[in-house]
Amino acid sequence: MADLRCFYIIRKNVLEFLGYCCHHGLTMKITFLGTGTSQGVPMIGCDCPVCVSDDPRNERFRTHIHVEMGGMNIQVDAAPEFRLQAIRHSIPKVDLIMLTHGHADHILGFDDMRRYCDMREGEAIPVYSNEEGLERLKLIFPYAICDRPVVKGYPAFSARLAPSVLEFEGGTIRTVVQSHGNFDTLGLVFEERESGRKFAYYTDCDSVKPEARALAAGADLLVVDGLRPMTHPSHMSIKEAIEASLDIGADRSLLIHMTHHVDHAETEATFPESVGLAYDNLVIELD
């Protein structure tokens, strides 16, 4: 009887701790809403083996993710499929948005943020980006750059230049400039304050510079651009992405932003043990 009583006491303490962790945001959760390149996969009018594959990991919406940490819901970019994925994954709120850059496949889902503005009682959602990203945001959504929606049901964005360190109660987001061909993009490193978990996110870049590699050191998870096996002027190839991943040495690394040249199973089978491919609807919890 004493042993049984001890079991229930231990069980109660474990459940209370897990409840505390969930309530206080001690788990960093990353949801991959899209992992594909700008044309998505399958690509229109293509009957290549990847585009007609029945492996769901070869179906790729345009790249964007959602991060939950320290009690905050952070949207990173918003692809054209954002609304579909927000419903599928029951994203409850958006506290702030990190826009890595203003290319169409990363920004055209922003209008669907209008629902989250309604849920914030009309309060504008902060959007952090570089100068080019904010300029694109203003050009595409001029009606939404305001403190409150112009009309009820419209989106509203507070456009802000991303600092090198963005701090809030539950954690920190550090930013680093990346080269993306003729454009600059933002690399992001998330650190959850209570758990100490660290997640580095480097999409849409043609290399990972020394500063970005140093910033990602010690990461629990690294996600890095890996477009296709062949080289590209504004993206990293699979080989280049693996090299950067191994050099940084995160506990786990995943490639993102893949084209239809990448068959998930065949490609990942050739990777080192610590490196893999991200895929749509993958959810990772760092706890």
TIDOBA-996668 format. One line per 3 residues: for each residue z, x, y of C-alpha. Coordinates in Angstrom, 3 decimals. Layout:
BEGIN
Z,X,Y  ...
//
This chain:
BEGIN
0.000,0.000,0.000  0.829,2.864,2.367  -2.539,4.476,1.678
-4.301,1.192,2.433  -2.335,0.815,5.673  -3.361,4.353,6.698
-6.988,3.530,5.943  -6.965,0.514,8.260  -5.217,2.475,11.020
-7.855,5.228,10.811  -10.641,2.640,10.671  -9.238,0.867,13.743
-9.027,4.142,15.683  -12.588,5.109,14.756  -13.961,1.704,15.797
-12.014,1.838,19.064  -13.434,5.295,19.776  -16.982,4.171,19.033
-16.460,1.198,21.308  -15.173,3.514,24.028  -18.239,5.736,23.639
-20.627,2.795,23.979  -18.748,1.351,26.951  -18.463,4.648,28.808
-21.953,5.898,28.106  -21.059,8.811,25.823  -24.379,8.423,24.051
-27.615,9.484,25.707  -30.397,7.217,24.485  -34.105,8.011,24.908
-36.681,5.322,24.137  -40.310,6.409,23.856  -42.278,3.514,25.361
-45.575,5.386,25.129  -46.642,8.813,23.884  -50.403,8.874,24.431
-52.865,10.318,26.879  -54.464,8.462,29.788  -56.957,6.530,27.602
-54.409,5.633,24.962  -54.967,5.604,21.205  -57.005,3.935,19.732
-59.558,4.827,22.386  -62.103,2.210,23.446  -65.304,2.337,21.395
-64.103,5.039,19.007  -64.046,4.824,15.202  -62.665,8.298,14.461
-60.078,8.570,11.651  -57.135,8.511,14.084  -58.408,5.536,16.079
-58.868,3.438,12.911  -55.744,4.769,11.195  -53.216,2.339,9.739
-50.345,4.743,10.535  -48.471,3.048,13.412  -47.513,6.480,14.742
-51.186,6.987,15.651  -51.124,3.978,17.994  -50.169,5.348,21.396
-49.556,3.554,24.679  -49.761,5.686,27.806  -46.806,8.059,28.194
-43.540,6.764,29.670  -39.911,6.757,28.514  -36.592,5.061,29.250
-33.321,6.996,29.402  -29.813,5.542,29.192  -27.011,7.905,30.144
-23.689,7.750,31.943  -23.947,3.991,32.392  -27.337,4.294,34.115
-30.726,2.964,32.990  -33.376,5.392,34.194  -37.083,4.654,33.919
-39.364,7.704,33.797  -42.845,6.633,34.938  -44.242,3.179,34.169
-47.518,3.011,32.261  -49.761,-0.083,32.253  -47.977,-1.241,29.075
-44.501,-1.099,30.637  -43.940,-4.891,30.650  -44.750,-5.182,26.934
-42.365,-2.378,26.064  -39.584,-3.559,28.352  -39.631,-6.856,26.452
-39.918,-5.238,23.022  -36.970,-2.919,23.652  -34.900,-5.390,25.680
-34.446,-3.000,28.583  -31.601,-4.732,30.436  -31.955,-3.153,33.872
-33.506,-0.319,35.853  -31.104,1.537,38.157  -33.542,4.188,39.331
-37.031,5.480,38.582  -38.213,9.050,38.221  -41.965,9.282,38.857
-43.263,12.566,37.469  -46.537,12.183,39.382  -48.889,9.543,40.714
-51.687,9.466,38.127  -52.784,5.996,37.053  -51.430,6.189,33.513
-47.949,6.912,34.878  -47.757,4.532,37.847  -49.768,1.355,37.233
-46.877,-0.440,35.535  -44.702,-0.313,38.639  -45.515,-3.849,39.770
-43.693,-5.186,36.707  -40.472,-3.777,38.162  -40.368,-6.980,40.222
-38.273,-8.617,37.518  -35.677,-5.868,37.731  -35.562,-6.284,41.512
-34.786,-9.981,40.953  -31.973,-8.948,38.627  -30.644,-6.633,41.380
-30.596,-9.651,43.733  -33.480,-8.233,45.718  -32.099,-4.742,46.173
-34.851,-2.111,46.203  -35.030,0.261,43.233  -34.827,3.935,44.224
-37.942,5.876,43.197  -37.710,9.665,43.163  -40.847,11.798,43.038
-42.648,14.678,44.737  -44.695,14.203,47.916  -47.929,13.462,46.046
-46.215,10.922,43.802  -44.621,9.086,46.729  -47.932,9.037,48.616
-49.680,7.454,45.618  -46.848,4.937,45.287  -47.287,3.903,48.928
-51.081,3.685,48.640  -51.085,1.566,45.475  -48.065,-0.637,46.250
-47.827,-0.840,50.075  -46.293,-4.328,49.832  -43.356,-2.955,47.828
-42.173,-0.096,50.040  -39.256,-1.858,51.671  -35.506,-2.357,51.459
-35.881,-5.853,50.041  -38.864,-7.771,48.605  -41.171,-9.265,51.218
-41.268,-12.439,49.142  -38.805,-13.429,46.435  -40.153,-12.225,43.106
-41.974,-9.199,44.565  -40.952,-5.622,43.755  -39.249,-3.398,46.311
-39.036,0.389,46.138  -36.981,2.856,48.119  -39.246,5.927,48.053
-37.265,9.160,48.026  -38.240,12.806,47.708  -36.686,14.133,44.499
-34.043,16.796,45.131  -33.614,19.779,42.837  -30.340,18.225,41.671
-29.756,14.461,41.654  -26.149,13.620,40.861  -24.545,10.288,40.067
-21.234,9.303,38.535  -22.344,9.564,34.918  -24.549,12.622,35.011
-27.152,14.830,36.622  -30.945,14.968,36.749  -32.426,18.344,37.655
-36.052,18.640,38.690  -38.499,21.515,38.499  -42.071,21.842,39.783
-44.753,21.986,37.090  -48.439,22.865,37.298  -50.803,20.112,36.118
-54.220,21.554,36.886  -54.784,20.909,40.595  -51.628,18.767,40.844
-47.905,19.365,40.713  -45.665,17.228,38.530  -41.912,16.972,38.109
-40.182,18.360,35.068  -36.847,16.652,34.420  -33.622,17.791,32.773
-30.984,15.121,32.113  -27.322,16.010,31.547  -24.778,13.357,30.578
-21.456,14.201,32.209  -18.925,13.028,29.617  -20.721,13.991,26.408
-22.399,17.118,27.792  -25.679,16.150,26.116  -28.819,17.681,27.605
-32.415,16.467,27.443  -35.428,18.266,28.958  -38.630,16.334,29.634
-41.797,18.270,30.511  -44.862,16.035,30.311  -48.232,16.538,32.032
-48.098,20.282,32.545  -50.466,23.130,31.736  -47.581,25.531,31.015
-43.804,25.762,31.019  -42.875,28.284,33.698  -39.900,30.660,33.364
-37.779,28.551,35.730  -38.370,25.442,33.614  -37.637,27.333,30.392
-34.362,28.604,31.822  -33.420,25.103,33.016  -34.005,23.691,29.519
-31.918,26.361,27.778  -29.302,24.823,25.520  -30.986,21.415,25.416
-30.196,19.090,22.546  -33.725,17.676,22.840  -36.878,19.019,24.473
-39.966,16.862,24.983  -43.032,18.800,26.074  -46.693,18.105,26.797
-48.970,18.778,23.812  -52.325,17.119,24.408  -54.556,18.221,21.518
-55.425,21.258,19.373  -58.073,22.469,21.844  -57.170,24.010,25.202
-57.340,21.906,28.367  -57.262,22.914,32.063  -54.347,20.652,33.004
-52.418,20.098,29.768  -50.835,22.297,27.122  -52.499,22.544,23.738
-50.548,21.935,20.538  -50.259,25.687,19.969  -49.053,26.346,23.520
-46.522,23.524,23.296  -45.086,24.857,20.027  -44.806,28.356,21.502
-42.906,27.030,24.506  -40.674,24.904,22.281  -39.704,27.811,20.051
-39.064,30.056,23.053  -36.761,27.502,24.686  -34.998,26.946,21.382
-33.723,23.387,21.790  -32.010,21.850,18.780  -35.029,19.577,18.431
-38.412,19.571,20.192  -41.033,16.827,20.312  -44.583,16.910,21.670
-45.882,14.040,23.794  -49.045,12.805,25.601  -51.354,13.218,22.582
-55.038,12.278,22.337  -56.906,10.803,19.388  -57.539,14.366,18.205
-53.980,14.379,16.836  -53.269,12.681,13.504  -49.501,12.322,13.348
-48.848,13.044,9.679  -51.441,15.794,9.234  -50.530,17.593,12.457
-46.758,17.403,12.123  -46.939,18.739,8.560  -48.048,22.100,9.987
-45.183,22.392,12.501  -42.045,24.548,12.374  -38.968,22.660,11.177
-37.432,22.177,14.635  -40.640,20.799,16.230  -42.266,17.408,15.745
-44.425,14.771,17.395  -43.018,11.906,19.429  -44.378,8.439,18.694
-44.263,5.031,20.331  -41.028,3.052,19.850  -39.091,6.090,18.650
-35.463,5.840,19.791  -33.250,8.926,19.824  -29.515,8.833,20.488
-27.782,12.073,21.394  -24.129,11.351,20.656
//
